[in-house]
Amino acid sequence: MTKRAAIYARVNTVKQIESKYSLEGQIESCKQFAAENGFNVVDIFQDEISGKTRFIDRPAGLKLYLAIEVGLVDIVIVDRVYRLSRDVLDYVTTVQAWSQEGVEIYVLDVGRVTTEFGIRKDILKAINDYG
């Protein structure tokens, strides 16, 4: 059975919208990853909002949470750690909630997030990239 993947992309500033981190750029990278790994992309979720806003409080973030909750998604693919969240607590609670639902999480700049150690590694990567 082919795994059903959702892509999540987020931008906040005009500079990001026009850069290699544009929504289109993020989505293309995630689609390529999905194709290389035999995942079927069933939906794409996009937000233009601050990464400091809780994931579930973002319009597309909430839609993705609901899709996961009703079992429509097996995998979430995100281009960069900080595209998912710039808030450590929000990142951890989001990843843990999805993991508890049995969802696989792939963040292209760090790989598959599977353990508490992996979450800590992701956070350190985001801090280094941001700082």
HUKALIN-V55920 format. One record per residue. N is the residue number from 1. SS is DSSP state (A for helix, B for strand, O for the rest). PHI is phi in whole degrees, 0 to 359 (* if undefined). D_CENTER is the distance of its C-alpha to the mean C-alpha in Angstrom with 1 decimal. Layout:
n->[N & N]
ss->[SS & SS]
phi->[PHI & PHI]
d_center->[D_CENTER & D_CENTER]
This chain:
n->[1 & 2 & 3 & 4 & 5 & 6 & 7 & 8 & 9 & 10 & 11 & 12 & 13 & 14 & 15 & 16 & 17 & 18 & 19 & 20 & 21 & 22 & 23 & 24 & 25 & 26 & 27 & 28 & 29 & 30 & 31 & 32 & 33 & 34 & 35 & 36 & 37 & 38 & 39 & 40 & 41 & 42 & 43 & 44 & 45 & 46 & 47 & 48 & 49 & 50 & 51 & 52 & 53 & 54 & 55 & 56 & 57 & 58 & 59 & 60 & 61 & 62 & 63 & 64 & 65 & 66 & 67 & 68 & 69 & 70 & 71 & 72 & 73 & 74 & 75 & 76 & 77 & 78 & 79 & 80 & 81 & 82 & 83 & 84 & 85 & 86 & 87 & 88 & 89 & 90 & 91 & 92 & 93 & 94 & 95 & 96 & 97 & 98 & 99 & 100 & 101 & 102 & 103 & 104 & 105 & 106 & 107 & 108 & 109 & 110 & 111 & 112 & 113 & 114 & 115 & 116 & 117 & 118 & 119 & 120 & 121 & 122 & 123 & 124 & 125 & 126 & 127 & 128 & 129 & 130 & 131]
ss->[O & O & O & B & B & B & B & B & B & B & B & O & O & A & A & A & A & O & O & O & O & O & A & A & A & A & A & A & A & A & A & A & A & A & A & A & O & O & O & B & B & B & B & B & B & B & B & B & O & O & O & O & O & O & A & A & A & O & A & A & A & A & A & A & A & A & A & A & A & O & O & O & O & O & B & B & B & B & O & O & A & A & A & A & O & O & O & A & A & A & A & A & A & A & A & A & A & A & A & A & O & O & O & B & B & B & B & O & O & O & B & B & B & O & O & A & A & A & A & A & A & A & A & A & A & A & A & A & A & A & O]
phi->[* & 287 & 283 & 270 & 250 & 244 & 255 & 240 & 228 & 213 & 228 & 232 & 248 & 301 & 302 & 293 & 300 & 264 & 259 & 293 & 263 & 300 & 304 & 298 & 296 & 297 & 296 & 298 & 299 & 291 & 297 & 298 & 300 & 299 & 298 & 296 & 252 & 73 & 269 & 264 & 285 & 259 & 198 & 232 & 246 & 228 & 233 & 244 & 199 & 296 & 289 & 275 & 286 & 307 & 306 & 290 & 269 & 271 & 305 & 287 & 300 & 297 & 299 & 294 & 305 & 294 & 298 & 294 & 301 & 266 & 82 & 271 & 229 & 259 & 220 & 242 & 240 & 230 & 292 & 221 & 308 & 286 & 286 & 286 & 193 & 255 & 249 & 302 & 298 & 297 & 301 & 296 & 293 & 295 & 298 & 295 & 299 & 293 & 298 & 295 & 275 & 84 & 276 & 276 & 238 & 240 & 245 & 301 & 274 & 229 & 99 & 283 & 264 & 233 & 225 & 300 & 298 & 299 & 296 & 298 & 298 & 297 & 296 & 298 & 298 & 296 & 297 & 297 & 293 & 282 & 280]
d_center->[22.6 & 19.7 & 16.3 & 14.5 & 11.0 & 8.7 & 6.7 & 4.7 & 6.7 & 8.6 & 12.0 & 14.7 & 17.9 & 20.2 & 20.1 & 16.4 & 17.0 & 19.8 & 18.5 & 16.7 & 13.4 & 14.3 & 12.2 & 14.3 & 13.9 & 10.1 & 10.6 & 13.6 & 12.1 & 9.6 & 12.6 & 14.8 & 12.9 & 13.1 & 16.7 & 17.6 & 16.6 & 18.1 & 15.2 & 16.0 & 13.5 & 14.6 & 12.6 & 10.5 & 9.3 & 10.0 & 11.1 & 13.7 & 13.9 & 14.0 & 11.3 & 14.1 & 14.0 & 12.9 & 9.8 & 12.3 & 14.6 & 12.7 & 14.1 & 11.2 & 9.3 & 12.6 & 13.0 & 9.9 & 11.3 & 14.6 & 13.8 & 12.7 & 15.8 & 18.1 & 17.1 & 15.8 & 12.7 & 13.0 & 9.8 & 6.1 & 5.3 & 3.3 & 6.6 & 7.3 & 7.2 & 8.7 & 6.5 & 4.6 & 8.3 & 11.7 & 13.4 & 13.9 & 15.0 & 12.2 & 9.7 & 12.2 & 13.0 & 9.6 & 9.1 & 12.8 & 13.0 & 10.8 & 12.7 & 15.9 & 15.3 & 15.3 & 11.8 & 10.8 & 7.5 & 7.4 & 6.3 & 9.0 & 11.0 & 11.5 & 11.4 & 11.0 & 10.6 & 13.8 & 16.0 & 16.7 & 17.8 & 14.5 & 12.8 & 15.8 & 15.4 & 11.9 & 13.3 & 16.3 & 14.6 & 12.9 & 16.4 & 18.1 & 16.2 & 16.7 & 20.3]
